[in-house]
Amino acid sequence: MEEKHVVDIKNKKATFEYFLIDEYVAGLVLTGTEIKSIRDGKANLTDAYCTFIGNELFVRQMHVSEYRFGSYMNHPAKRDRKLLLTRRELRKLQARTKEKGYTIVPVLLFVDDRGYAKLKIALARGKKFFDKRQTIKDKDTKRDMQREIGRR
């Protein structure tokens, strides 16, 4: 059973470009105007990726629009934002990303029932061209099956 959140910002490109292996839910260190923009749904994960700086995990290139009622205290739109995970999870992710072909991509940005912004990240491995063709083919057959069910 999947929970429904008020704000669900998905990274559709991630599931097309990568095989998602492990998923984690991480908290985000945000400023006041950033969380207000996210609650308005003004964020984009398309070009975002995660990287380690020292022993800390950061999300880069995640676009959070400036808050419309923010004054001179508004945030930069594409700053690096720290992710909050347990030390064990961080060590595991850092070890896996040192292997060839693995990366960490953000999959979903949501606001939980307590009002905190959370980012679902995934350990991922890049798809080859023929894998992407197979993904498109699977999506087309699924859509055709749904149409057939709808006609009946």
Backbone as CSV, one residue per row, in Angstrom:
resi,resn,N_x,N_y,N_z,CA_x,CA_y,CA_z,C_x,C_y,C_z
1,MET,0.849,-1.181,0.000,0.000,0.000,0.000,0.892,1.241,0.000
2,GLU,0.723,2.088,-0.988,1.535,3.285,-1.117,0.822,4.473,-0.494
3,GLU,1.588,5.269,0.255,1.018,6.457,0.891,0.841,7.560,-0.141
4,LYS,-0.172,8.377,0.042,-0.387,9.541,-0.811,0.114,10.774,-0.075
5,HIS,0.910,11.567,-0.746,1.442,12.786,-0.166,0.834,13.989,-0.868
6,VAL,0.871,15.120,-0.200,0.336,16.345,-0.779,1.221,16.787,-1.947
7,VAL,2.522,16.728,-1.764,3.472,17.125,-2.803,4.245,15.889,-3.246
8,ASP,4.165,15.544,-4.519,4.913,14.433,-5.105,5.598,14.945,-6.363
9,ILE,6.885,15.187,-6.291,7.637,15.636,-7.455,8.532,14.477,-7.876
10,LYS,8.230,13.899,-9.040,8.923,12.699,-9.501,10.027,13.049,-10.494
11,ASN,11.016,12.179,-10.549,12.070,12.266,-11.539,11.842,11.134,-12.534
12,LYS,11.019,11.390,-13.549,10.665,10.359,-14.521,11.869,9.935,-15.351
13,LYS,12.795,10.838,-15.539,13.988,10.553,-16.331,14.864,9.485,-15.667
14,ALA,14.846,9.437,-14.328,15.699,8.501,-13.594,15.329,7.053,-13.882
15,THR,14.034,6.737,-13.912,13.631,5.353,-14.156,13.877,4.944,-15.600
16,PHE,13.939,5.916,-16.517,14.221,5.612,-17.909,15.716,5.427,-18.147
17,GLU,16.540,6.222,-17.483,17.985,6.209,-17.709,18.732,5.161,-16.870
18,TYR,18.140,4.720,-15.745,18.871,3.868,-14.806,18.038,2.666,-14.357
19,PHE,18.750,1.599,-13.966,18.143,0.506,-13.207,18.257,0.897,-11.739
20,LEU,17.143,0.956,-11.021,17.171,1.349,-9.610,17.364,0.099,-8.762
21,ILE,18.418,0.074,-7.953,18.782,-1.119,-7.202,18.273,-1.054,-5.766
22,ASP,18.738,-0.064,-4.997,18.306,0.122,-3.606,17.699,1.504,-3.464
23,GLU,16.643,1.610,-2.674,16.022,2.912,-2.436,16.133,3.282,-0.961
24,TYR,16.358,4.567,-0.716,16.454,5.114,0.634,15.627,6.387,0.702
25,VAL,15.120,6.697,1.887,14.413,7.960,2.101,15.304,8.814,2.993
26,ALA,15.650,10.006,2.479,16.559,10.896,3.189,15.866,12.212,3.502
27,GLY,16.214,12.785,4.630,15.750,14.114,4.956,16.616,15.140,4.242
28,LEU,16.154,16.371,4.177,16.884,17.444,3.499,17.132,18.590,4.469
29,VAL,18.296,19.210,4.382,18.580,20.419,5.147,18.196,21.588,4.253
30,LEU,17.129,22.309,4.614,16.590,23.382,3.790,16.491,24.682,4.568
31,THR,16.380,25.781,3.832,16.105,27.073,4.450,14.590,27.285,4.450
32,GLY,14.132,28.327,5.095,12.694,28.585,5.212,12.009,28.817,3.889
33,THR,12.638,29.581,2.993,11.996,29.857,1.706,11.999,28.628,0.801
34,GLU,12.977,27.743,0.981,13.025,26.514,0.168,11.868,25.585,0.500
35,ILE,11.601,25.371,1.774,10.517,24.467,2.145,9.170,25.033,1.710
36,LYS,9.029,26.348,1.744,7.772,26.955,1.295,7.586,26.763,-0.203
37,SER,8.651,26.882,-0.985,8.561,26.647,-2.423,8.248,25.187,-2.732
38,ILE,8.848,24.271,-1.976,8.590,22.841,-2.189,7.142,22.515,-1.859
39,ARG,6.618,23.088,-0.790,5.211,22.857,-0.448,4.281,23.410,-1.515
40,ASP,4.724,24.428,-2.262,3.945,24.953,-3.396,4.127,24.089,-4.641
41,GLY,5.030,23.115,-4.590,5.277,22.244,-5.730,6.227,22.833,-6.747
42,LYS,7.038,23.789,-6.354,7.928,24.500,-7.274,9.352,23.952,-7.209
43,ALA,9.515,22.674,-7.543,10.842,22.054,-7.562,10.944,21.138,-8.777
44,ASN,12.185,20.857,-9.180,12.421,20.025,-10.350,13.634,19.134,-10.092
45,LEU,13.492,17.830,-10.338,14.564,16.867,-10.089,15.232,16.364,-11.367
46,THR,14.882,16.905,-12.517,15.302,16.317,-13.784,16.811,16.146,-13.918
47,ASP,17.598,17.170,-13.651,19.047,17.076,-13.824,19.781,16.805,-12.524
48,ALA,19.062,16.501,-11.464,19.673,16.357,-10.144,20.425,15.038,-10.003
49,TYR,21.469,15.064,-9.186,22.230,13.866,-8.853,22.800,14.036,-7.450
50,CYS,23.232,12.929,-6.858,23.776,12.968,-5.499,25.270,12.668,-5.545
51,THR,26.012,13.344,-4.685,27.453,13.123,-4.624,27.940,13.272,-3.186
52,PHE,29.051,12.598,-2.906,29.659,12.698,-1.578,30.678,13.829,-1.574
53,ILE,30.614,14.669,-0.558,31.623,15.687,-0.299,32.123,15.380,1.101
54,GLY,33.331,14.858,1.182,33.825,14.324,2.452,33.059,13.050,2.759
55,ASN,32.479,12.971,3.947,31.644,11.820,4.302,30.170,12.169,4.318
56,GLU,29.795,13.303,3.733,28.408,13.738,3.720,27.851,13.656,2.306
57,LEU,26.568,13.337,2.199,25.910,13.196,0.904,25.127,14.467,0.587
58,PHE,25.318,14.990,-0.611,24.638,16.204,-1.055,23.899,15.923,-2.350
59,VAL,22.778,16.619,-2.545,22.075,16.569,-3.820,22.443,17.845,-4.567
60,ARG,22.825,17.671,-5.835,23.257,18.804,-6.657,22.301,18.979,-7.827
61,GLN,22.223,20.208,-8.316,21.423,20.566,-9.495,19.923,20.363,-9.307
62,MET,19.458,20.224,-8.072,18.017,20.161,-7.816,17.501,21.600,-7.815
63,HIS,16.575,21.878,-8.707,16.071,23.239,-8.856,14.864,23.457,-7.957
64,VAL,14.985,24.379,-7.012,13.870,24.803,-6.172,13.669,26.288,-6.461
65,SER,12.535,26.620,-7.070,12.280,28.016,-7.462,12.286,28.929,-6.247
66,GLU,12.641,30.188,-6.504,12.618,31.161,-5.416,11.182,31.352,-4.942
67,TYR,11.028,31.554,-3.643,9.705,31.742,-3.061,9.172,33.103,-3.479
68,ARG,7.943,33.137,-3.950,7.411,34.382,-4.528,7.247,35.501,-3.500
69,PHE,7.029,35.147,-2.230,6.899,36.177,-1.199,8.208,36.395,-0.443
70,GLY,9.276,35.714,-0.883,10.572,35.882,-0.236,11.173,37.221,-0.600
71,SER,11.899,37.818,0.331,12.498,39.127,0.098,13.970,38.933,-0.255
72,TYR,14.815,39.757,0.251,16.253,39.642,0.008,16.822,38.368,0.645
73,MET,16.050,37.715,1.505,16.502,36.491,2.177,16.247,35.234,1.344
74,ASN,15.794,35.389,0.095,15.486,34.239,-0.743,16.741,33.412,-1.022
75,HIS,16.543,32.142,-1.346,17.627,31.187,-1.559,18.046,31.139,-3.025
76,PRO,19.289,30.717,-3.313,19.674,30.448,-4.707,18.941,29.200,-5.198
77,ALA,18.532,29.183,-6.455,17.667,28.116,-6.967,18.363,26.753,-7.030
78,LYS,19.649,26.696,-7.371,20.317,25.403,-7.575,21.489,25.188,-6.626
79,ARG,21.327,25.490,-5.372,22.438,25.278,-4.443,22.513,23.803,-4.035
80,ASP,23.665,23.382,-3.498,23.825,22.020,-2.994,23.077,21.900,-1.675
81,ARG,22.325,20.799,-1.531,21.549,20.587,-0.306,21.985,19.276,0.346
82,LYS,22.237,19.334,1.643,22.721,18.170,2.379,21.579,17.188,2.621
83,LEU,21.880,15.897,2.470,20.905,14.837,2.732,21.204,14.205,4.083
84,LEU,20.142,13.867,4.795,20.271,13.299,6.132,19.946,11.807,6.090
85,LEU,20.960,10.988,6.300,20.819,9.531,6.357,21.592,9.029,7.576
86,THR,21.357,7.786,7.947,22.115,7.220,9.054,23.548,6.964,8.612
87,ARG,24.444,6.901,9.556,25.857,6.698,9.249,26.078,5.381,8.513
88,ARG,25.330,4.346,8.908,25.455,3.036,8.266,25.040,3.093,6.794
89,GLU,23.925,3.782,6.525,23.460,3.928,5.147,24.466,4.719,4.313
90,LEU,25.034,5.770,4.891,26.026,6.572,4.177,27.261,5.752,3.824
91,ARG,27.749,4.958,4.771,28.930,4.114,4.504,28.636,3.103,3.403
92,LYS,27.446,2.506,3.448,27.065,1.515,2.436,26.982,2.157,1.047
93,LEU,26.344,3.316,0.969,26.224,4.017,-0.314,27.587,4.463,-0.845
94,GLN,28.433,4.954,0.044,29.750,5.429,-0.385,30.585,4.282,-0.936
95,ALA,30.490,3.108,-0.304,31.235,1.947,-0.795,30.717,1.499,-2.164
96,ARG,29.404,1.500,-2.342,28.823,1.050,-3.618,29.095,2.022,-4.762
97,THR,29.119,3.336,-4.473,29.355,4.303,-5.554,30.808,4.306,-6.015
98,LYS,31.705,3.760,-5.229,33.098,3.662,-5.668,33.266,2.550,-6.703
99,GLU,32.303,1.628,-6.763,32.336,0.587,-7.798,31.987,1.220,-9.135
100,LYS,32.517,0.639,-10.194,32.300,1.205,-11.527,30.843,1.048,-11.964
101,GLY,30.266,2.132,-12.473,28.922,2.072,-13.053,27.783,2.413,-12.108
102,TYR,28.065,2.632,-10.833,27.004,2.926,-9.882,26.967,4.420,-9.549
103,THR,25.775,4.935,-9.353,25.586,6.327,-8.973,24.356,6.424,-8.075
104,ILE,24.126,7.596,-7.518,22.956,7.821,-6.672,22.112,8.895,-7.341
105,VAL,20.834,8.572,-7.597,19.942,9.529,-8.250,18.719,9.784,-7.374
106,PRO,18.234,11.028,-7.339,16.983,11.313,-6.640,15.807,10.846,-7.491
107,VAL,14.832,10.203,-6.851,13.698,9.640,-7.565,12.413,10.412,-7.276
108,LEU,12.200,10.795,-6.022,10.938,11.412,-5.619,11.184,12.407,-4.489
109,LEU,10.607,13.586,-4.619,10.640,14.593,-3.562,9.219,14.735,-3.039
110,PHE,9.049,14.565,-1.727,7.709,14.663,-1.152,7.764,15.311,0.218
111,VAL,6.611,15.760,0.682,6.472,16.314,2.028,5.673,15.298,2.831
112,ASP,6.248,14.823,3.944,5.569,13.796,4.737,4.444,14.392,5.577
113,ASP,3.764,13.543,6.327,2.600,13.987,7.108,2.963,14.940,8.239
114,ARG,4.241,14.989,8.618,4.682,15.920,9.660,5.132,17.260,9.074
115,GLY,5.125,17.381,7.750,5.493,18.633,7.110,6.948,18.742,6.702
116,TYR,7.715,17.651,6.855,9.128,17.665,6.493,9.305,17.229,5.041
117,ALA,10.224,17.876,4.342,10.541,17.481,2.970,11.468,16.272,3.013
118,LYS,11.139,15.251,2.241,11.946,14.040,2.161,12.283,13.780,0.707
119,LEU,13.430,13.173,0.479,13.875,12.852,-0.865,14.136,11.356,-0.929
120,LYS,13.432,10.680,-1.830,13.684,9.255,-2.038,14.808,9.161,-3.057
121,ILE,15.920,8.558,-2.646,17.067,8.401,-3.537,17.262,6.923,-3.822
122,ALA,17.948,6.630,-4.910,18.168,5.233,-5.284,19.599,5.041,-5.744
123,LEU,20.177,3.919,-5.329,21.448,3.484,-5.885,21.119,2.934,-7.264
124,ALA,21.787,3.424,-8.295,21.381,3.099,-9.659,22.572,2.719,-10.520
125,ARG,22.251,1.962,-11.569,23.243,1.580,-12.570,22.686,1.995,-13.923
126,GLY,23.489,2.621,-14.747,23.034,3.151,-16.024,22.562,2.075,-16.988
127,LYS,21.546,2.408,-17.767,21.031,1.498,-18.787,21.779,1.719,-20.092
128,LYS,21.912,0.648,-20.859,22.454,0.748,-22.206,21.310,1.107,-23.153
129,PHE,21.669,1.405,-24.417,20.663,1.830,-25.393,19.583,0.773,-25.601
130,PHE,19.977,-0.506,-25.701,18.983,-1.555,-25.944,18.076,-1.768,-24.737
131,ASP,18.570,-1.475,-23.530,17.721,-1.554,-22.344,16.638,-0.484,-22.389
132,LYS,17.004,0.711,-22.874,16.038,1.801,-22.977,14.966,1.469,-23.999
133,ARG,15.363,0.817,-25.108,14.372,0.403,-26.110,13.400,-0.595,-25.514
134,GLN,13.905,-1.512,-24.698,13.047,-2.501,-24.045,12.077,-1.818,-23.088
135,THR,12.533,-0.793,-22.371,11.665,-0.042,-21.460,10.532,0.614,-22.230
136,ILE,10.853,1.226,-23.380,9.823,1.868,-24.204,8.823,0.828,-24.707
137,LYS,9.321,-0.339,-25.124,8.454,-1.408,-25.625,7.513,-1.905,-24.528
138,ASP,8.038,-2.098,-23.321,7.209,-2.546,-22.198,6.125,-1.521,-21.867
139,LYS,6.488,-0.239,-21.902,5.537,0.819,-21.612,4.414,0.848,-22.650
140,ASP,4.776,0.650,-23.931,3.776,0.634,-25.011,2.813,-0.536,-24.869
141,THR,3.332,-1.724,-24.560,2.447,-2.886,-24.414,1.519,-2.721,-23.214
142,LYS,2.021,-2.146,-22.141,1.186,-1.907,-20.966,0.061,-0.922,-21.283
143,ARG,0.388,0.134,-22.045,-0.608,1.121,-22.440,-1.662,0.484,-23.358
144,ASP,-1.231,-0.377,-24.289,-2.170,-1.055,-25.190,-3.113,-1.977,-24.424
145,MET,-2.589,-2.669,-23.404,-3.435,-3.543,-22.586,-4.469,-2.742,-21.830
146,GLN,-4.072,-1.566,-21.317,-5.017,-0.703,-20.609,-6.122,-0.210,-21.538
147,ARG,-5.765,0.075,-22.783,-6.778,0.509,-23.755,-7.779,-0.606,-24.037
148,GLU,-7.283,-1.835,-24.163,-8.149,-2.970,-24.427,-9.128,-3.187,-23.266
149,ILE,-8.645,-3.050,-22.057,-9.503,-3.216,-20.878,-10.559,-2.104,-20.851
150,GLY,-10.147,-0.895,-21.224,-11.063,0.246,-21.216,-12.164,0.137,-22.259
151,ARG,-11.911,-0.562,-23.359,-12.912,-0.703,-24.429,-14.029,-1.663,-24.064
152,ARG,-13.731,-2.577,-23.172,-14.716,-3.609,-22.822,-15.790,-3.093,-21.931
